[in-house]
């Protein structure tokens, strides 16, 4: 087993996901390359996921120090598992390959340089024009956010057949449709819950920035409150309850716009995913974007990049 690191760079954080993989050098070639790559990405084991606020990514050296520390801690964890016979054998050596899925162009090059400094490997910058196992039906395929395509591709790993919808709730929330014939068919983009709350504060004279957890809206561990919060009787509650009742209602309207029906699958990811209260969801997958990026790495990297030591 070897290690691959995937960087999912969002608008607020850099996420580094470390996977234990058993990559074969010929996986990027051949008629059945998509299914073989899907199998390998599906079987990859998430060893660790680390997050660094974008504001702390001052330069490549700073990020490289963070990556070195993450690998050192991962190695210690793997050694502890080895002592009880549970280690995979991955995680103690620097990653053999890396991929970058970014919505912040300036950070993509910085993280790529940091990966070279920390691990001595070249990170593959991903784009929405690359192979991912899905047809891209966007009007201008290159303008589609790579994170959206990666999330959709990873959702297909979870549910190999049928229609599915992916909701990624972060700074922005995206609601995207994958058809039964493996086509990314587009979707919706709306402000994320935190962005909505911040906009109310920044665009008004007197409305406060509300702590939704303190007002009984967030922090329910993903169960969601089935009952509506109802009418607030102070300004903070009015805002918090508006988010609690209104945001899921908006998402359900968007699902209806995509023709979401019985038998379709709903996959959630993103920092706000556990607080959406969507009981219709089939699964919440925190590393969805990163796992889709791993799949894209298998499908697009040169053979030598994914050749494990046994090759």
N, C-alpha and C positions, 0 to 999 in steps of 0.2 A: 504494500500500500504506500501511496505517496500523498503529498499535500498540494492542493491548489488553493489560491486565495482569489476571491472575487470582491471587487470594490463596487458597492452600490452608493453612488454619490448623489444625495438629494439636496434640496434647497436649504436644509438646516444641519444635516449631519453627513459625515462620511462613515459608511458601514463597511467593515472588513469581515467577510465570511470565509472561514477556513474549512475546507472540505477534505476528507479522506477519500481518495479516488483510486481506481484500478484501471488506468487508461491504457488502451492499446494503440500502437502507433498508426495502425491502418484505419482507425475509426472515422477519419475524415474523408474516406474514399469508399467507393463502391455503391451499388444500386440501393442497398438497404442502409445507407449511412444515417438517415434520419432516425430510423427505428433503433439502430444500434447506439447512436448518440443519446437518444431519449432513455434507453435502458441504462446507460452509464450515468447520466445525470440523475436519474431517478434513484439509483443505487448509492450514489455518493452520500457519505455520512457527514452531517454538519458537526464539526469538532468544536467550533467556538464562533461567536459573533461579537465583534467589538465596534463601538461607536465613538466617533470624535466629532464634537461640534465644529462646524465649518469655521466659526470665528477663531478657533484655536489652531487652525491649519495655517500658521503664519508663513511657513516656507517648507521646502522639500525636506530639509534636515530635521525640522521639528516633527513632521509626519513620519519620517524614517525612524526617529527615536521611538515614537509611539508603536510603530510596527515591530521593531526589535523587541520592545517590552512585551508586546502581545504574544510574539512567538516564544519568548522565554517562559512566559506563564503557561502557554499551551504545552510546551515541552515538559514542564514540571507536572502538569495535570496528567499527561500521558504516562510519565514515569510512575506516578502514583497508581494509575490504573494497571500498569504492567506488573506492579508488585502483587496485585490480586488476580492477575491473568486475564484482564479485560481490555488491554490496550489493542489498538488496531495496527500499531507499528508506524502510524503517521503522526505528524505533528512535532517531531523532534528535529527534523532537518528543514532547511528553508524551502518554501514552496517551489515546485518545479515549473510552475506556470502561473500566470495571473491574467485577469480580465478586468476592464473598467467599464462600468455602465453609469453614465453621468448625465445629469441635467444641468450641471454647472460647468461649462467648457473650460473656464480658467482653472478649475480645480483638477480636471482630468489630467492635464499635462503635469501638474504639480505632484499628484499622486503617482503617476507613472514614473517620475524621477525618484520619488521616495521609495518605490518598490525596487528600483535598480540599486539605490544606496543600501537599503536594508537587507534585501534578499538576493541581489545579483541576477534578477530575472527581468525580462522584458514583459510588460503588461500590454495585452491586446486591447486597444480602444474599440469598443463596440459601436455599431451604428444600426439604424433601423433599415438600412438597405442590405444588411447581411442575412445569410441563411439562418432561420430559426425553427424550421419545421412548419411554419404557417405562411400562407399567401398574404401579402400585405395589400389591402384594398384601399388604403389611404389615397386621396387624390394626388398628393406628392409624397411618396413613400419615405423620402429622406427627411421630411419635416415631422414625421411622427416621433414622439419621444421614445428613445430606446428603452427606457424603463417600462413603458406601457407594453411594448412588444415583448420584452423579456418576461414580464409578468404573465402575459397571455400564453406565451410558449410554455412556461412552467405550469400554469393551470392545466394545460393539456396533458402534462405528465401525470397529474393527479387524477384526471378523468379523461381516459383515452378516447371516448366516443361521446357523441351528442353535442348539443349547444351548451355553452357556458358563458357566464358573465363574471368579470373580474372587477372588484372595487378596491382601489388603492387609496386609502384615506390618509393623507399627509398634509403638507402645506397647501397643496391642491388635492382635490379628490377627483379621480378619474373612474369612469364607469364604462367598461369596454366589453364588446361582444365578440366571441369566437363561434363561428358557425360549425355545423356538424361536418362540413367538408374541409375543415382546418383552414379557414380564412379569418384573418383579423378584419372585422367588418366596421371598425370605428366605434364611436361612443360619445361620451360627454365629458366635459371638464367643468368643475365648479370649485368655488373656494373651499378649502378644508375648514373643519370646524374652528381650529385655532385662528385661522386667517379671518374668518367671519367675525369672531369675537374681537380680534385686534382691530379690524376695520371699524367696528362700532365705536371703539374707544378713540381711534385716531381721527375719524371723520366726523365726530360730534363734539360739542362743547362740554357736555356734562355727563355723558354715559360712562360708567366705569369699566375697567377691564375685569371681567368676572372670573373667579376661580371656580370652574364647574364642579370640581371634586368637593369643594367646601359647600356648594349649593346642592349637593345630592344628585348630580347628573353623571359624573365620571367616576372611574375607579371601581366599577362593579365586577371586574375580573372577566368581562366578556359576556355575562349573562344578559345584560340589557334589562331595563325596566319595562315590563310588558304594559303596565298601566301608564296612561298619560299623566304627565306631571300636573296638568291643569293650569289654572290662572295663577300667576304670581301676584303677591300683594306688596312687594317692594321691588325697586328697580333691578337689583341684582338677581332676584328670583325670576323676574319677568324675562330677563335676558337668558338666564340659564335654562328656564323651562321652555323658552322659545326654541333654543337649540335642541333640547331633549326631545320635544314633541315634533318640531318642524323639520329637523334635519333628516331623520329616518323617513318622514312622510315625503320629503323631496326625493330621496333616493328611491323610494318605492315608485314614485311617479316616473323617474328616469328608467327604472327597470321595466315599467309598463311600456315606455316609449321604445324599448328594444324588443318588445314582444315576449318578455320573460313569462314562461308558462310552466305548468307542472311537468316535471321530467328534466327541465333545464337545471344546470348546476350553478351555484353562486359561491365564489371564492373571494375571501377578504384578505387584505394585507395592509400594511402601513401603520404608522404610529397611533392613529385614532381608531383602528379597526375594531379593537376590543370594546369600544365605547359607543358603537353605532346603534346597538339595540336591534339589529336585523336578525330576528329569529329564523328567517328563511335561509340563512347562510349554511352551506354544507361544511365548510372548513375555514379556519383562520390559519394562514400560513405566513409566519413572520419573515421567512427568508425567500419569499416567492420570487422577487425580482432577481436576487442573487442566484438562485437555482436556475432561473431562465437564462441568466448571463452565462452560467456554467455550461448549459446546453449550447449556447451560441459559441462559446469557446471551443467546444468539441467540434462543432460543424465548420468553423471558420479558421482555426489555427493551423499552421503548418504542421506536418507530421512530427517533425523534430521537437516542436514545442511541447507535445503531449507524450513523448516517448519516455516511459518510465525506465528506471535503471536496468531492468532485466532485458531491455531491448538490445 
